[in-house]
């Protein structure tokens, strides 16, 4: 299988979080955990109730452990205490992967205890690569970018985003706007991989940054009443709606 290049949509070693602070909020979801081959065999042969919850999706082993993860305790995750490797699903969080023909696009998912450079753990590109490869090697299905998006458009977007990270985004973090407000900009490049944006020629998206900033500014007061992990959904919805309005205005003109 051809190795794909990895493109990150956020800054290196800048986003931080502390799992001990939130006590595993991300573990309270419908947990279908991708597990490695070693752990799958160990669970299947354990003759415990766990063995009934291992299944196969294609070549991928999945453990279904309920709404609240069975391995979450008052002390945190205890899965390693049972001799089972940490599931690649959990290791990958708070990142998500979008696959294109040539690239793996790695974006940040909003974590409840998201910080900027002020917590115990930071997300580093170098550390993330091995985790991404581990997840890929499980054979778990990935989200795919629409095949209608050309290679040229994808390459243009990657170039735009790399330039953006090294210039515009860094300058933004030096501005005087509030730190909590600035946090929202780490979502921007990930949202740009939405089909609605990728279907538009790159030259027509260059002013989307200004639209995004306006959306975040207008929603800033709302952020005070929402969990961090929910904010991204509102920002994305409002941003894409504004883009649609923007495109309509251009057609009218």
DAGIVEN-V594582 format. One record per run of one state. SS is the DSSP state (H for helix, E for strand, C for the rest). FROM is the first residue (numbers start at 0). TO is the last residue. If there is no record, write none. Layout:
ss=(SS | SS)
from=(FROM | FROM)
to=(TO | TO)
This chain:
ss=(C | E | C | E | C | H | C | H | C | E | C | H | C | H | E | C | E | C | E | C | E | C | H | C | H | C | E | C | E | C | E | C | E | C | H | C | E | C | H | C | H | C | H | C | H | C | H | C | H | C | H | C)
from=(0 | 4 | 8 | 14 | 17 | 18 | 22 | 24 | 27 | 31 | 35 | 36 | 44 | 48 | 53 | 57 | 59 | 64 | 71 | 73 | 75 | 77 | 78 | 82 | 87 | 92 | 94 | 99 | 102 | 108 | 114 | 116 | 120 | 122 | 124 | 137 | 142 | 144 | 150 | 166 | 167 | 172 | 178 | 191 | 194 | 198 | 201 | 205 | 207 | 223 | 227 | 252)
to=(3 | 7 | 13 | 16 | 17 | 21 | 23 | 26 | 30 | 34 | 35 | 43 | 47 | 52 | 56 | 58 | 63 | 70 | 72 | 74 | 76 | 77 | 81 | 86 | 91 | 93 | 98 | 101 | 107 | 113 | 115 | 119 | 121 | 123 | 136 | 141 | 143 | 149 | 165 | 166 | 171 | 177 | 190 | 193 | 197 | 200 | 204 | 206 | 222 | 226 | 251 | 252)
